[in-house]
Amino acid sequence: MRRLSTFLVLAALLAAAAPTAHAQDQPQAPPPARPNIVFVMTDDQTVESLRVMSKVRGALTAQGTNFTQAIATYPLCCPSRVTYLTGQYSHNHGVIHNAGPFGGYLHLDNSNTLPVWLQRAGYRTVHVGRYLNGYGTQNPNRAEIPPGWEDWNSTVDPTTFTYNKWMMNENGHLFEAGADGEFQTDYLGRRASEEIAQAAADPRPFFLSVTFPAPHSGGPRDPDDPPSMQTPSPAPRHRDWFRNEPLPRARNFGAANRYTKPQIVADRRRFTPEDVASIQENYQQELESLLSVDDAVGGLVNTLERTGELANTLIIYTSDNGFFHGEHGVRDSKVLPYEPGIRIPLIMRGPGVPAANRQKQLVGNVDLASTILEAAGGTAGRLQDGRSLFRLMRDRSLEFGREFVIENGRGVNSIPQYRGLRNNRFLYVRHDRTGETELYDLRKDPLQIKNLEDSDPYMPIRRAMSRRLRTLQRCRGRTCFKSKPSVRVAARQIKPKKKRKKRRTRKNQTCVSRDLRLSLFGKDGRRVESVRYTVGRRRLGTSRKRPFGVRVKHRKLRAGRQLTIRARVTTVDGRVVTTDRRVTTCPR
């Protein structure tokens, strides 16, 4: 009997274990593949110039998301590129110039950057194109490869901006490229496509950084180049393509209406006819040089499709900064904190990115590293000053309520040091050397013509932004979001005025069974200008009067559901934030 009992117990245990063992033998669904990432960056490209790039618009914009309010927080080459590589403002990563003791390649700790983090996450990392200013002139060993890059194909300074003949470093091998007549942008596009084809055979996901020098000015000198200005050199097949293209000349072009500007802008001389002709020629050649970039991007997309990698590849297209073409009296530069210099193109396509989508939220180049790391499942080795843009694409009406710091280090390119704040409506700038300040209402004055620093009605806004700038100009990580307005949504059921037949309800019922009164409260409530309430995509109402109350009919709320009521809050000083309140409606 004892043996029989033992046998029965063992049989029962085996029977119980059998389904588990059988389940373990079944083939398991593979985890979702992490996407490849292709990052494309141009140099000095404006948002306006995207109109001539049909392949970028067709393959990326139409198939992805266009962030129409993207900002470069330091509108200069090297500091901006290091912000992309670190996810930090320049006052945190420390590269505040293109050269000298505070800037350039050697001033960055390359052992703790995005490619290192991606390599740790299991990515094959590839670079093609220009890297940082001073790579090749600051480093004693011109053949060195920065940490984190498995496959390295970089132009070498000082030849980076010579489009017909330049030095390359391919995995430690230095050689002169372009001697066979191949144009630089075409060469870099071809090499990037070859790298994709090689990486497609690797089981690991890949990260490919492709950084074109175009449309930055550079050699060789072309016959029609203006004598007093350096311009880019387009590919021979695109030369004079836009010779009849008119130069955009808005009301902020030239010296008009500059008397309210700070000294560094107001003292600029008026344009001569020769200046205007030079600006136009430079503008036309920049557009022409972007046509070869457009061809290269089209080639990258075709290679991804041919290798079967396109559906699982995140593509990001952007520029390091914008550029001036005569606006505010600036002939051919960047650095200044106005819209032509700080606005950049930013387009994304790939897994998790909605197609044919426009995102109007304010975003910045400090968000690029966090966005790439979320897609890759990687971890940053530095405190991040930005946020992943996937949150905005998953929730298209979300607003972070933040402001971006605009800065120029200790001063660069003859522009003395300044600090500024840019939010959804206002730009506030303080010039440290002279003490001058600027305030522009971008809703009423998008061209930034009238400085409102002495306008009495705007004095409270100037003071508020000045206080926040003192806090944010040295922010790190989460403290860079401290200017988010502190407001919350209150939802109260309205008792009916007329007596009705009493409903039978459960004890301590918390669901909504009557009309709702929505309002706003919080320490920043006095700064609120307007509130728009929505449920999903359905608008419930808008209020412009404190306490910003809106009555919502019960019949407009779906019964027996948990709903998220969202308030889109706009403050008088230009900040925009969304705050949510969840309610549960009673079954009818």
Protein Blocks (a to p, Z undefined) as FASTA:
>chain_A
ZZmmmmmmmmmmmmmmmmmmmmmmpccddddddddddddddehiafklmmmmmklmmmmm
mmmccdfbbcdfblcfklmmmmmmnopafklnopabfbdjkgcjklpcfklcfklmmmmn
opacddedjfdehihjlpmblmbccehiabdcddddfklmmckbccddeehiacdehklo
pafklmmmmmmmmmmmmmmmpmbdcddddddfbfcdcddddfklcfkbccddddfklgok
lmmbccdddfkgcjehklmpcfklmmpccddfklmmmmmmmmmmmmmmmmmmmmmmmmmm
mmmmmnopmmmcccddddfbdcdehiahiabdghiacfklmpccdddedehiaghiacfb
dcdfklmmmmmmmmnopacfbdcfbdcfklmmmmmmbcehiacdddehjopehiacdddd
ddfkbccdddfknopacdddfklmmnomaccklgmklmmmmmmmmmmmmmmmmgghjllm
mmpccddddddddddfbdcddddddehiabdfbdcddddedjklmmpfbdcddehjbcfb
dcfbdehiacddfklpcghiacddddddddfkopacddddddddddZZ
